Amino acid sequence: MSRKDSLNSLFLGKQSPASTEKPAIKNVERVKSGAISAMGSSLQELTLGARAAARLQEQIDAGDHVVSIDPSLVDPSPIADRLPSDIDPGFDLLVASIQQQGQQVPVLVRPHPGASGRFQIAYGRRRLRALGQLGQPVRAIVRTLSDEEMVVAQGRENLDRSDLSFIEKALFARRLEDSGYDRSIILTALGADKADLSRYIAVARRVPEDLARKIGPAAKVGRARWTSLVEALDKPKASSRVDEVIQSEKFSSADSDQRFSLVLKALAPSATGASKSKGWGPPNGKRAAKIDQRAGQTAITFDEKRLPNFGAFVAARLDDLYEEFRQQGGE
């Protein structure tokens, strides 16, 4: 049995592959109920197992060996690709998984170019942190990598796991460019096209990194909302409003996505759907209408039980009301 067959047997439970072609993997929406949910979970596990097997096969083909290293001897990558998050349920699950099942996939490190006996991590930072927290050695592939190979390996691993958020990709791209890497290397590391890379860097250059760190990765927030935020940061008194939000207890107890929403709401209320509502009633005091104002729109809802046909009466007079509005200088 070949090494590849052994890996398939280890990760996927196969005795021998029926075909040398890799199965197409598509993202499908999982239905969270019954047998379909269970099938979705099994397929996801197979997908993750296949990716793990492929990565380990590549490492074996390259002549790499898995060794055990004290996590305290492993330093971060020179170019950070992630934002810290002090509220991260996913990390807690990772710690529990490693504690119960052990480390399934090795991390990749290179010998530290400036410190003998130490290493720098290319990918697997969260696994490294989890093992350090558990007081266990980390299983690692040690490979001599150039700076360019280091960032490409780092970026490609993140693409395989698809868990870097928009702002993390943007900051990673900006840091690489600021460090002098050619855009072709950055494109390879991120798996992006030129237009996407330009958008990443444009946003990253307008977001104060200190603010991004306080918010965290904001995994559910995409380019459009980050663009709204950076535009709102140019408004008067934006800095004082941001400071007030991030110093609040509500901000400190919120997760990363909630923190983003709190900051955006403070800077651009209309962008987060903030609304004003008030009631109206005739002189007899009965509330007969509700007036809602939201994001540049006003809606009036009439209570037909309290004032039958009044809504139709107002609608029929819109032309007259508009002319009165114009004559009073409203336009």
C-alpha positions as CSV (number, residue, x, y, z in Angstrom):
1,M,0.0,0.0,0.0
2,S,1.4,3.4,-1.0
3,R,1.8,6.3,1.4
4,K,-1.2,8.0,-0.2
5,D,-3.3,4.9,0.3
6,S,-2.2,4.8,3.9
7,L,-3.3,8.4,4.4
8,N,-6.6,7.7,2.8
9,S,-7.1,4.8,5.1
10,L,-6.1,6.9,8.2
11,F,-8.2,10.0,7.5
12,L,-11.1,8.6,5.3
13,G,-11.4,5.0,6.1
14,K,-10.7,3.8,2.5
15,Q,-8.7,0.7,1.6
16,S,-7.7,2.0,-1.9
17,P,-8.9,4.8,-4.0
18,A,-11.3,4.0,-6.9
19,S,-10.1,6.9,-8.9
20,T,-7.1,9.2,-8.8
21,E,-9.3,12.3,-9.5
22,K,-10.1,14.5,-6.5
23,P,-13.8,14.7,-5.8
24,A,-15.4,18.1,-6.3
25,I,-16.2,19.8,-3.0
26,K,-19.1,22.3,-3.1
27,N,-20.4,24.5,-0.3
28,V,-24.0,23.5,0.4
29,E,-26.4,25.0,2.8
30,R,-26.9,22.6,5.7
31,V,-30.3,21.8,6.9
32,K,-30.2,21.6,10.7
33,S,-32.6,18.9,11.3
34,G,-32.9,15.1,11.4
35,A,-31.0,12.7,9.1
36,I,-30.2,15.5,6.6
37,S,-28.3,17.4,9.3
38,A,-26.4,14.2,10.3
39,M,-25.5,13.6,6.6
40,G,-24.2,17.2,6.4
41,S,-22.0,16.7,9.4
42,S,-20.6,13.5,8.0
43,L,-19.8,15.2,4.6
44,Q,-18.2,18.1,6.4
45,E,-16.0,15.7,8.4
46,L,-15.0,13.9,5.3
47,T,-14.1,17.2,3.6
48,L,-12.0,18.3,6.5
49,G,-10.4,14.9,6.7
50,A,-9.6,15.0,3.0
51,R,-8.0,18.4,3.3
52,A,-5.9,17.2,6.3
53,A,-4.8,14.1,4.4
54,A,-3.8,16.2,1.4
55,R,-1.8,18.6,3.5
56,L,0.0,15.8,5.3
57,Q,0.7,13.9,2.1
58,E,2.3,17.1,0.6
59,Q,4.5,17.3,3.7
60,I,5.5,13.7,3.5
61,D,6.3,14.0,-0.2
62,A,8.4,17.1,0.6
63,G,10.5,14.9,2.9
64,D,9.2,16.6,6.1
65,H,9.0,14.9,9.4
66,V,6.6,15.5,12.3
67,V,8.4,16.4,15.5
68,S,7.3,17.5,19.0
69,I,8.2,21.0,20.1
70,D,7.7,23.0,23.3
71,P,5.1,25.7,22.3
72,S,7.2,28.3,24.2
73,L,9.9,27.9,21.6
74,V,7.6,28.9,18.8
75,D,7.3,32.7,17.9
76,P,4.6,34.3,15.8
77,S,5.0,34.9,12.1
78,P,6.8,38.2,11.2
79,I,3.6,39.3,9.4
80,A,0.5,38.9,11.5
81,D,-2.6,37.6,9.7
82,R,-5.1,37.5,12.5
83,L,-6.7,39.9,15.0
84,P,-6.9,38.8,18.6
85,S,-10.3,38.2,20.1
86,D,-10.8,37.9,23.9
87,I,-14.3,36.3,23.3
88,D,-13.8,33.4,20.9
89,P,-16.1,30.4,21.5
90,G,-14.5,28.6,18.5
91,F,-11.2,28.6,20.3
92,D,-12.7,27.1,23.4
93,L,-14.1,24.3,21.3
94,L,-10.7,23.8,19.7
95,V,-9.1,23.4,23.2
96,A,-11.8,20.9,24.2
97,S,-11.3,18.9,21.0
98,I,-7.5,18.7,21.3
99,Q,-7.9,17.8,25.0
100,Q,-10.2,14.9,24.1
101,Q,-8.8,13.7,20.8
102,G,-5.3,15.1,20.6
103,Q,-3.8,17.2,17.9
104,Q,-4.9,15.8,14.5
105,V,-3.0,17.9,12.1
106,P,0.6,19.2,12.6
107,V,1.4,22.9,12.4
108,L,4.1,24.2,10.1
109,V,7.1,26.1,11.4
110,R,10.5,27.3,10.2
111,P,13.7,27.6,12.1
112,H,13.9,31.2,13.5
113,P,16.2,33.1,11.2
114,G,17.5,35.3,14.1
115,A,17.4,33.0,17.1
116,S,19.1,29.7,17.3
117,G,16.9,26.9,18.8
118,R,13.7,28.8,18.2
119,F,11.0,28.6,15.5
120,Q,8.5,30.8,13.7
121,I,5.0,29.5,12.9
122,A,3.7,29.6,9.3
123,Y,0.3,28.2,10.1
124,G,-1.5,26.6,12.9
125,R,-1.4,29.5,15.3
126,R,-4.6,28.6,17.1
127,R,-3.6,25.0,17.5
128,L,-0.3,26.2,18.9
129,R,-2.0,28.5,21.4
130,A,-4.4,25.8,22.5
131,L,-1.6,23.3,23.1
132,G,0.3,25.9,25.1
133,Q,-2.8,26.5,27.2
134,L,-3.1,22.8,27.8
135,G,0.6,22.5,28.6
136,Q,1.2,19.9,25.8
137,P,4.0,19.8,23.2
138,V,3.0,20.8,19.6
139,R,3.4,18.3,16.7
140,A,5.0,20.3,14.0
141,I,6.5,20.1,10.5
142,V,9.9,22.0,10.5
143,R,10.7,23.3,7.1
144,T,13.3,25.8,5.9
145,L,11.3,28.6,4.2
146,S,12.2,31.9,2.7
147,D,10.2,35.0,3.7
148,E,8.1,34.8,0.5
149,E,7.5,31.0,1.0
150,M,6.5,31.8,4.6
151,V,3.8,34.3,3.8
152,V,2.5,32.2,0.9
153,A,2.2,29.1,3.2
154,Q,0.6,31.2,5.8
155,G,-2.0,32.6,3.4
156,R,-2.8,29.4,1.6
157,E,-3.5,27.6,4.9
158,N,-6.0,30.3,5.8
159,L,-7.7,29.9,2.5
160,D,-8.0,26.1,3.0
161,R,-9.8,26.7,6.3
162,S,-11.7,29.8,5.0
163,D,-11.7,31.4,8.4
164,L,-10.0,34.7,8.0
165,S,-12.4,37.6,8.1
166,F,-12.5,40.5,5.6
167,I,-10.7,42.9,7.9
168,E,-8.0,40.2,8.8
169,K,-7.4,39.7,5.0
170,A,-7.3,43.4,4.5
171,L,-4.8,44.1,7.3
172,F,-2.7,41.1,6.3
173,A,-2.5,42.4,2.7
174,R,-1.6,45.9,3.9
175,R,1.1,44.6,6.3
176,L,2.7,42.5,3.5
177,E,2.7,45.5,1.1
178,D,4.2,47.7,3.9
179,S,6.9,45.1,4.4
180,G,8.0,45.4,0.8
181,Y,6.4,42.2,-0.6
182,D,5.6,42.3,-4.3
183,R,1.9,42.3,-5.1
184,S,2.3,39.0,-7.0
185,I,3.3,37.4,-3.7
186,I,0.4,39.0,-1.9
187,L,-2.0,37.9,-4.5
188,T,-0.8,34.3,-4.2
189,A,-0.9,34.4,-0.4
190,L,-4.5,35.7,-0.3
191,G,-5.7,33.8,-3.4
192,A,-7.3,37.1,-4.5
193,D,-7.4,38.9,-7.8
194,K,-6.0,42.4,-8.4
195,A,-9.4,44.2,-7.9
196,D,-10.0,42.4,-4.5
197,L,-6.5,43.1,-3.4
198,S,-6.9,46.8,-4.1
199,R,-10.2,46.9,-2.1
200,Y,-8.5,45.1,0.8
201,I,-5.7,47.5,1.0
202,A,-7.8,50.6,0.4
203,V,-10.0,49.7,3.5
204,A,-7.1,48.6,5.6
205,R,-5.3,52.0,5.1
206,R,-8.3,53.9,6.4
207,V,-9.1,51.7,9.4
208,P,-7.0,52.7,12.5
209,E,-5.3,49.4,13.5
210,D,-5.8,50.1,17.2
211,L,-9.6,50.3,16.5
212,A,-9.5,47.1,14.4
213,R,-7.7,45.3,17.2
214,K,-10.3,46.4,19.8
215,I,-13.2,45.3,17.6
216,G,-11.5,42.0,16.6
217,P,-12.0,39.8,13.5
218,A,-15.7,40.5,13.1
219,A,-16.2,37.3,11.1
220,K,-19.7,38.2,9.8
221,V,-18.8,41.7,8.6
222,G,-17.9,42.1,5.0
223,R,-16.4,44.9,2.8
224,A,-19.6,47.0,2.5
225,R,-20.0,47.5,6.2
226,W,-16.3,48.1,6.8
227,T,-16.4,50.7,4.0
228,S,-19.4,52.4,5.8
229,L,-17.4,52.4,9.0
230,V,-14.3,54.0,7.5
231,E,-16.4,56.7,5.8
232,A,-18.2,57.4,9.1
233,L,-14.8,57.8,10.8
234,D,-14.2,61.0,8.7
235,K,-17.2,62.7,10.3
236,P,-16.8,65.4,13.0
237,K,-16.5,64.1,16.5
238,A,-16.1,60.5,15.3
239,S,-13.0,59.9,17.4
240,S,-14.8,61.0,20.7
241,R,-17.8,58.8,19.9
242,V,-15.6,55.8,19.2
243,D,-13.7,56.3,22.5
244,E,-17.0,56.5,24.4
245,V,-18.2,53.2,22.9
246,I,-15.1,51.2,23.3
247,Q,-14.8,52.3,27.0
248,S,-18.3,51.1,27.8
249,E,-19.1,47.9,29.7
250,K,-21.5,46.9,26.8
251,F,-18.5,46.9,24.4
252,S,-16.2,45.0,26.7
253,S,-18.8,42.2,27.2
254,A,-19.7,41.9,23.5
255,D,-18.3,39.5,20.9
256,S,-16.4,40.8,17.9
257,D,-19.4,41.2,15.5
258,Q,-21.4,43.0,18.2
259,R,-18.5,45.3,18.9
260,F,-18.4,46.3,15.2
261,S,-22.2,47.0,15.3
262,L,-21.8,49.2,18.4
263,V,-19.1,51.3,16.8
264,L,-20.9,51.7,13.5
265,K,-24.2,52.5,15.2
266,A,-22.4,55.3,17.2
267,L,-20.9,56.8,14.1
268,A,-23.7,56.2,11.5
269,P,-27.0,55.4,13.1
270,S,-28.9,55.3,9.8
271,A,-26.5,52.6,8.5
272,T,-27.5,50.2,11.3
273,G,-31.2,50.7,10.8
274,A,-31.8,53.1,13.7
275,S,-35.4,54.4,13.6
276,K,-37.6,57.0,15.3
277,S,-41.3,56.3,15.9
278,K,-44.1,58.4,17.3
279,G,-47.9,58.2,17.5
280,W,-50.6,60.6,16.3
281,G,-54.2,61.0,17.4
282,P,-57.1,63.4,16.9
283,P,-58.1,65.9,19.7
284,N,-60.2,63.2,21.4
285,G,-56.9,61.6,22.4
286,K,-57.2,58.2,20.7
287,R,-54.0,57.1,19.0
288,A,-55.0,56.6,15.4
289,A,-51.7,56.6,13.4
290,K,-48.0,55.6,13.8
291,I,-45.2,57.6,12.2
292,D,-41.9,55.7,11.6
293,Q,-38.8,57.4,10.3
294,R,-35.9,55.2,9.3
295,A,-32.8,55.7,7.0
296,G,-34.3,58.6,5.0
297,Q,-37.8,57.1,4.8
298,T,-41.1,58.0,6.6
299,A,-44.1,55.7,6.9
300,I,-47.5,56.6,8.3
301,T,-49.7,53.7,9.4
302,F,-53.4,54.5,10.1
303,D,-55.6,52.5,12.5
304,E,-58.7,51.8,10.4
305,K,-60.6,50.6,13.5
306,R,-60.3,53.9,15.3
307,L,-60.5,56.2,12.2
308,P,-62.2,54.3,9.4
309,N,-61.4,55.6,5.9
310,F,-59.1,58.4,7.2
311,G,-56.1,56.8,5.5
312,A,-57.8,56.8,2.2
313,F,-58.9,60.4,2.7
314,V,-55.3,61.5,3.3
315,A,-54.0,59.5,0.3
316,A,-56.6,61.2,-1.9
317,R,-55.3,64.6,-0.8
318,L,-51.6,64.0,-1.4
319,D,-51.5,66.3,-4.4
320,D,-53.1,69.1,-2.4
321,L,-50.8,68.5,0.6
322,Y,-47.7,68.5,-1.6
323,E,-48.8,71.8,-3.2
324,E,-49.3,73.3,0.2
325,F,-45.9,72.0,1.2
326,R,-44.3,73.7,-1.8
327,Q,-46.0,77.0,-1.2
328,Q,-44.6,77.0,2.4
329,G,-41.1,76.7,1.0
330,G,-40.7,73.0,1.7
331,E,-39.0,72.4,-1.7
